[in-house]
């Protein structure tokens, strides 16, 4: 069955690229504009979606001025019930108030379900600060799930741009005969592919405009440490997680 999983994963990505290519290109344009202007791009995800935000931070082949707005208690590594906390109204504003989000910068919010209060509030609070907001979410999933915010809105309703992952309802790909629940999670794999695609397109756009993108080198190759130090010197004061990197 594992080969079927890979085949279905490929199908989901192919479907997503076919319909969301323009949105990925527009997201990359906004990210390129932000970085070219000296700004920072902020990323937020809770639960398993935090892995998408964390994926592009401080790693070879990514861009340095990316700020994952990670809250340990919104992952499964904290001391609170992450699922219940994501459903707690008001906490999204706390997250945004803990970060230096400036007008014109980009905030990317990742949530497969798109129906819980915290990701929606993060997007709304970021917009209130003058940021451009992008969501990475499954439209098919949240169409079939009721919103948990009083307004009835989903994440894709409140962001300036939505990238639909095409992840199926239930976030699993493979039905095994005799087993009631499908297996094979997919939202993390697709979300990570999308965020890396945005990074690649951003770097390409910046080069075409004559601006060298701040690409993170591998620090395991000669000269890598020195190039990384130069990037940290330039952006470090805006990236709190660099203290632990």
Phi, psi and omega in degrees: 000340183297328178292325176296321177301311180299320180297316180291323177298316177299318180299316180298315180295319179297317178297317181297313181297321181298327183255340188248007181305315181298319181292323176297318178296320179292320177301316179297322178299316179295319179296317179298319179296319179297311183291321178299326179279002179090010183268182182241146174257129184253143181230139179225135171206146177240166185060219179293338180294343178296336180294330178291318178294321183284332185308318188263007180270127170054045177227150180303136178089355177260190178248143186287319187283056178239126185246100175288123180271070186274132174241116185305326182285348175264006171249184178266017178255356184272193184253002181242169176283105187297324180296315180291324181295322179296338180265008184266114181297139178100339185285334178297323177295323177299316180300311182295321180293346180270001184229155183268080179263125187247155180305137178089345178282171183250136173239123179253122182248126182249124175204117180297315183284320179068018185240352184273151186301316190298309178300321179296317179294323177300314179297316181294318181291324177294319177298322179296336177273000179092011179277155170270133188246141180230134174248144171243109191205165179260109179297320180299321181293311187282344172296330184261005182233135179289142176293147178257017175249154187298329182288343183081004183279153172255171183303316181295343179281339189250350180267158180290331183215136179240130172252114183274119183288341186065018175292133183289158176304130181099345173057039174211148192256332195244124173266120179260129181308130179089350180253125186292321187259130177298158179233165177094078179300150187226337188297323180294315181298316181290318179299318179294322176297319181295314184294324176290326176296320177297319179297315180299313181294323178299312180299320179296315180297319180295318178296320179296332180269004177086016180246126179284119181289145180281070183282135179282125178277164169288129179275008176256015175238155182304132179087352183295317181299318182293318179294323178294319179300321179295320179292319179296321178299326183282320189243352192304327184289348179256000186238089185304325184290347177296340178296336184250003185273000000 
